[in-house]
Amino acid sequence: MLEAFQPTERGNLHEVTVRGSFDLAPDLVWVDLISPSAEEQQWVLEAYGQNLPTLKSLEDISSSARYYRDDDGVLHISTYFLTKNKNAQADELDDNSGQILASAHTVAFILHKDRIFTLRGHKLVSFRAFRARAHRNDYDLDYSDPVWTLLGLMEAKLDELADILEDVHKHLEGCTTEVLNNHHREYHLDLDDMVTRLAQQDDVLGKAQLCLIDLRRVLNFLSRPRALGSHIYDTDVRELNEDVRSLVEHNAFLFQKVRFLLDTTSGFINTEQSDIIKRFSVISSMLAPPMLIASVYGMNVHGLPLANTLYGFVIVSVVILVAFLLPVVYFRYKGWL
């Protein structure tokens, strides 16, 4: 899929329909490719002479392969974008067992002097949000400069990360209420399910951390002298860096909250297991005296007291019942039952 945009007189972006290489005009400032076919890649090569990397090659994690400027002065950047999975977007973060709530996808940016190419394998919420913002031109920018598109997409990425972290925070607040409410935990809460839900949130936070650290590296690369060709972008890069720093701190706080809830939930699970084992131990102790008496009188031995009397069975039965009830009364007095 290939989408292209050109700037209007007001400086905002307007989408252009592309049916072939002949539609890729020189005034297009942004060409967005989503899992492009070989034919679409050929259109870009014919129109602009730009060879595109493969989606598989974008997964290289070395910084020299993810952020660099080639011999022609073209800037190449590969960075992670985090997005919630479709089946987890209906209402907050869904709690289906075994479900992956969010995924990190690599996006490549190829920045020329006159235009920017983006290459990705999936549709992303951040891109859709930026397109709407650029179409309205909320910040009154001149998007004929492709650098503003690059920085705008980085800002949209940060906004999406902030939204995801906010959703995680709301979910953890609900988990806190469920775990720390004694009545709800005892009668309604499935502790094993809670551990799964918390593990899912921990997975989301780990991927958010990956994206934030990766974005910090990108911004540090862009903040180098003349990396973007001008100092007019320095203020925006610094502001993005500050936003990244604040989200990293918030993400660290959420990590601690997840760890606290996991430890607390695990503690309650251990307590429940210990309580079950204690009850079995108490029951065994209660049954030991009656079993001992019954075993003695069940032996084939002559001369046992009351063994051959008329009411021997009744008396022994009463003794067994008393031997059972006395431990029951004692254990209830101690609060063990």
C-alpha positions as CSV (number, residue, x, y, z in Angstrom):
1,M,0.0,0.0,0.0
2,L,1.4,3.4,-1.0
3,E,0.1,6.8,0.2
4,A,1.5,10.2,-0.8
5,F,1.0,13.7,0.5
6,Q,1.8,17.2,-0.9
7,P,1.8,20.5,0.9
8,T,-0.9,23.1,0.2
9,E,-0.5,26.9,0.1
10,R,-1.4,26.9,3.8
11,G,1.4,24.5,4.6
12,N,-0.8,21.6,5.6
13,L,-0.6,18.1,4.0
14,H,-3.1,16.9,1.4
15,E,-3.3,13.3,0.4
16,V,-2.8,12.4,-3.3
17,T,-4.1,9.3,-5.0
18,V,-1.3,7.2,-6.5
19,R,-2.0,4.8,-9.3
20,G,1.5,4.5,-10.7
21,S,4.9,6.1,-10.8
22,F,3.5,8.9,-13.0
23,D,1.5,10.1,-9.9
24,L,4.6,10.5,-7.8
25,A,5.2,14.1,-8.7
26,P,8.3,16.1,-7.6
27,D,6.2,18.2,-5.2
28,L,5.2,15.3,-3.0
29,V,6.7,15.8,0.4
30,W,5.8,12.6,2.1
31,V,5.6,9.1,0.6
32,D,4.2,6.5,3.1
33,L,4.6,2.8,2.2
34,I,2.8,0.1,4.2
35,S,4.0,-3.4,3.4
36,P,4.7,-2.3,-0.2
37,S,4.5,-4.6,-3.1
38,A,7.4,-5.0,-5.5
39,E,5.5,-2.9,-8.0
40,E,5.1,-0.1,-5.6
41,Q,8.7,-0.2,-4.7
42,Q,9.5,0.0,-8.4
43,W,7.3,3.1,-8.7
44,V,9.4,4.9,-6.0
45,L,12.6,3.8,-7.7
46,E,11.4,5.1,-11.1
47,A,10.1,8.4,-9.8
48,Y,12.8,9.3,-7.2
49,G,15.6,6.9,-7.7
50,Q,15.2,5.7,-4.1
51,N,16.0,2.1,-3.2
52,L,13.9,1.0,-0.2
53,P,15.2,-1.4,2.5
54,T,13.3,-4.7,3.1
55,L,11.1,-5.0,6.1
56,K,13.3,-7.8,7.5
57,S,16.4,-5.6,7.3
58,L,14.7,-3.0,9.6
59,E,15.0,-5.4,12.6
60,D,18.8,-4.8,12.9
61,I,19.3,-3.5,16.4
62,S,22.8,-2.0,16.0
63,S,22.7,1.8,16.2
64,S,25.0,2.1,13.2
65,A,22.3,0.4,11.1
66,R,19.3,2.3,12.6
67,Y,20.5,5.9,12.6
68,Y,23.0,7.1,10.0
69,R,23.5,9.5,7.1
70,D,24.6,8.0,3.8
71,D,27.2,9.3,1.3
72,D,24.5,11.3,-0.5
73,G,23.5,13.1,2.7
74,V,20.2,11.2,3.1
75,L,19.2,10.5,6.7
76,H,18.1,7.0,7.6
77,I,16.3,6.3,10.8
78,S,14.6,3.1,12.0
79,T,12.6,3.2,15.2
80,Y,10.0,1.3,17.1
81,F,6.3,2.3,17.3
82,L,4.1,0.7,20.0
83,T,0.4,0.1,19.2
84,K,-2.3,-1.8,20.9
85,N,-3.5,-4.9,19.2
86,K,-7.0,-4.7,17.5
87,N,-8.6,-7.2,19.9
88,A,-7.3,-5.2,22.9
89,Q,-8.6,-1.8,21.9
90,A,-12.4,-2.3,22.4
91,D,-12.6,-1.3,26.0
92,E,-9.4,-0.3,27.9
93,L,-6.9,-3.2,27.7
94,D,-8.9,-6.4,27.5
95,D,-8.1,-9.2,29.9
96,N,-8.4,-12.3,27.7
97,S,-6.0,-15.0,28.9
98,G,-2.9,-15.4,26.9
99,Q,-3.6,-12.3,24.8
100,I,-0.7,-10.0,23.7
101,L,-2.1,-6.5,24.4
102,A,0.4,-4.4,22.5
103,S,3.1,-4.9,19.8
104,A,6.2,-2.9,18.8
105,H,6.7,-2.4,15.1
106,T,9.7,-1.0,13.3
107,V,9.3,2.0,11.0
108,A,12.0,3.3,8.7
109,F,12.4,7.0,7.8
110,I,14.4,8.1,4.8
111,L,14.8,11.9,4.9
112,H,15.8,13.7,1.8
113,K,16.1,17.5,1.4
114,D,12.8,17.7,-0.4
115,R,10.8,14.8,0.9
116,I,10.6,12.0,3.4
117,F,9.8,8.3,2.8
118,T,8.4,6.1,5.6
119,L,8.3,2.3,5.4
120,R,6.4,0.1,7.8
121,G,4.8,-3.3,7.9
122,H,1.5,-2.4,9.7
123,K,-1.0,0.3,10.0
124,L,-0.3,2.4,13.1
125,V,-2.5,4.7,15.2
126,S,0.3,7.2,15.5
127,F,0.4,7.7,11.7
128,R,-3.3,8.1,11.4
129,A,-3.3,10.7,14.2
130,F,-0.5,12.7,12.7
131,R,-2.2,12.7,9.2
132,A,-5.3,14.2,10.8
133,R,-3.2,16.8,12.6
134,A,-1.1,17.7,9.6
135,H,-4.3,18.0,7.5
136,R,-5.7,20.5,10.0
137,N,-2.2,22.0,10.5
138,D,-2.9,22.5,14.2
139,Y,0.5,24.1,14.9
140,D,0.6,26.3,11.8
141,L,3.7,24.6,10.4
142,D,5.0,24.5,6.9
143,Y,5.0,20.9,6.0
144,S,6.7,21.5,2.7
145,D,9.8,21.0,4.9
146,P,9.9,17.2,5.4
147,V,11.7,17.6,8.7
148,W,8.5,18.8,10.3
149,T,6.8,15.5,9.1
150,L,9.6,13.5,10.8
151,L,9.3,15.5,14.1
152,G,5.5,15.4,13.9
153,L,5.5,11.6,13.6
154,M,7.9,11.3,16.6
155,E,5.5,13.5,18.6
156,A,2.5,11.3,17.5
157,K,4.5,8.3,18.6
158,L,5.0,9.9,22.1
159,D,1.3,10.7,22.3
160,E,0.4,7.1,21.6
161,L,2.9,5.9,24.2
162,A,1.4,8.3,26.7
163,D,-2.1,7.1,26.0
164,I,-1.1,3.4,26.4
165,L,0.7,4.2,29.7
166,E,-2.5,6.0,30.9
167,D,-4.6,3.0,30.0
168,V,-2.1,0.7,31.9
169,H,-2.3,3.1,34.9
170,K,-6.1,3.0,34.9
171,H,-6.0,-0.8,34.7
172,L,-3.6,-1.1,37.6
173,E,-5.7,1.2,39.7
174,G,-8.6,-1.3,39.2
175,C,-6.3,-4.2,40.0
176,T,-5.2,-2.5,43.2
177,T,-8.9,-2.1,44.3
178,E,-9.6,-5.8,43.6
179,V,-6.5,-7.2,45.3
180,L,-6.6,-5.0,48.4
181,N,-10.4,-5.3,49.0
182,N,-10.6,-8.3,51.4
183,H,-14.2,-9.2,50.7
184,H,-13.8,-9.0,46.9
185,R,-10.6,-10.9,47.0
186,E,-11.9,-13.7,49.2
187,Y,-15.2,-14.3,47.4
188,H,-14.9,-13.0,43.8
189,L,-11.3,-12.6,42.7
190,D,-9.4,-15.3,40.8
191,L,-5.8,-14.8,42.0
192,D,-4.3,-16.9,39.2
193,D,-6.2,-14.7,36.6
194,M,-5.0,-11.6,38.4
195,V,-1.4,-12.8,38.0
196,T,-1.9,-13.3,34.3
197,R,-3.5,-9.8,33.9
198,L,-0.6,-8.2,35.8
199,A,1.9,-10.1,33.7
200,Q,0.2,-8.7,30.5
201,Q,0.6,-5.2,31.9
202,D,4.2,-5.8,32.7
203,D,4.7,-7.0,29.0
204,V,3.1,-3.7,27.8
205,L,5.3,-1.6,30.0
206,G,8.4,-3.5,28.9
207,K,7.6,-2.8,25.2
208,A,6.8,0.9,26.1
209,Q,10.2,1.1,27.8
210,L,11.9,-0.3,24.6
211,C,10.2,2.3,22.4
212,L,11.0,5.2,24.8
213,I,14.7,4.3,25.1
214,D,14.8,3.8,21.3
215,L,13.2,7.2,20.8
216,R,15.7,8.8,23.2
217,R,18.5,7.4,21.1
218,V,16.9,8.8,17.9
219,L,16.5,12.3,19.4
220,N,20.1,12.2,20.7
221,F,21.1,11.4,17.2
222,L,19.0,14.3,15.7
223,S,20.3,16.7,18.3
224,R,23.8,16.4,17.0
225,P,25.2,19.6,15.3
226,R,23.7,20.0,11.9
227,A,22.1,16.6,12.0
228,L,18.9,18.0,10.5
229,G,20.6,20.7,8.5
230,S,19.5,23.7,10.6
231,H,19.2,24.8,14.2
232,I,15.6,25.9,13.9
233,Y,14.5,22.4,14.9
234,D,16.6,22.3,18.1
235,T,13.8,23.6,20.4
236,D,11.4,21.0,19.2
237,V,13.9,18.2,19.6
238,R,14.7,19.3,23.1
239,E,11.0,19.4,24.0
240,L,10.5,15.9,22.7
241,N,13.5,14.8,24.8
242,E,11.9,16.3,27.9
243,D,8.6,14.5,27.1
244,V,10.5,11.2,26.7
245,R,12.2,11.7,30.0
246,S,8.9,12.3,31.8
247,L,7.4,9.2,30.2
248,V,10.4,7.1,31.2
249,E,9.9,8.2,34.8
250,H,6.2,7.5,34.7
251,N,6.9,4.1,33.1
252,A,9.3,3.3,35.9
253,F,6.6,4.1,38.5
254,L,4.2,1.8,36.7
255,F,6.8,-1.0,36.7
256,Q,7.1,-0.6,40.5
257,K,3.3,-0.7,40.9
258,V,3.1,-3.9,38.8
259,R,5.8,-5.5,40.9
260,F,4.1,-4.5,44.1
261,L,0.8,-6.0,42.9
262,L,2.5,-9.2,41.7
263,D,4.2,-9.6,45.0
264,T,1.0,-8.9,46.9
265,T,-1.0,-11.3,44.8
266,S,1.6,-14.0,45.1
267,G,1.6,-13.5,48.9
268,F,-2.1,-14.0,49.0
269,I,-1.8,-17.1,46.9
270,N,0.8,-18.5,49.3
271,T,-1.4,-17.6,52.3
272,E,-4.4,-19.4,50.8
273,Q,-2.2,-22.5,50.1
274,S,-0.9,-22.4,53.7
275,D,-4.4,-22.1,55.0
276,I,-5.5,-25.1,53.1
277,I,-2.6,-27.2,54.3
278,K,-3.2,-26.0,57.9
279,R,-6.9,-27.1,57.7
280,F,-5.8,-30.5,56.5
281,S,-3.3,-30.8,59.3
282,V,-5.9,-29.8,61.9
283,I,-8.4,-32.3,60.6
284,S,-5.8,-35.0,60.7
285,S,-5.1,-34.1,64.4
286,M,-8.8,-34.1,65.2
287,L,-9.3,-37.6,63.8
288,A,-6.2,-39.1,65.4
289,P,-7.6,-39.9,68.9
290,P,-10.9,-41.5,67.7
291,M,-8.9,-43.6,65.1
292,L,-6.5,-44.7,67.9
293,I,-9.4,-45.8,70.2
294,A,-11.2,-47.5,67.3
295,S,-8.0,-49.3,66.3
296,V,-7.4,-50.6,69.8
297,Y,-10.9,-52.0,70.1
298,G,-10.7,-53.4,66.6
299,M,-7.8,-55.7,67.5
300,N,-8.5,-59.4,68.0
301,V,-7.3,-59.3,71.6
302,H,-9.1,-60.6,74.7
303,G,-9.4,-58.7,78.0
304,L,-10.0,-55.2,76.7
305,P,-12.1,-53.1,79.1
306,L,-15.8,-53.1,78.3
307,A,-15.1,-55.3,75.2
308,N,-17.4,-58.1,76.3
309,T,-20.0,-56.1,78.2
310,L,-23.6,-55.6,77.1
311,Y,-23.2,-51.9,76.5
312,G,-19.5,-52.0,75.6
313,F,-20.2,-50.8,72.0
314,V,-22.2,-47.8,73.1
315,I,-19.7,-46.8,75.7
316,V,-16.8,-47.1,73.4
317,S,-18.7,-45.1,70.7
318,V,-19.3,-42.4,73.2
319,V,-15.6,-42.3,74.2
320,I,-14.7,-42.0,70.5
321,L,-17.2,-39.2,70.0
322,V,-15.8,-37.3,73.0
323,A,-12.2,-37.9,71.8
324,F,-13.3,-36.3,68.5
325,L,-15.2,-33.3,70.0
326,L,-12.6,-32.3,72.6
327,P,-10.0,-31.4,69.9
328,V,-12.7,-29.6,67.9
329,V,-13.6,-27.4,70.9
330,Y,-9.9,-26.8,71.6
331,F,-9.0,-25.9,68.0
332,R,-12.0,-23.6,67.7
333,Y,-10.9,-21.9,71.0
334,K,-7.5,-21.4,69.5
335,G,-8.9,-20.0,66.3
336,W,-7.4,-22.7,64.1
337,L,-10.8,-23.7,62.6
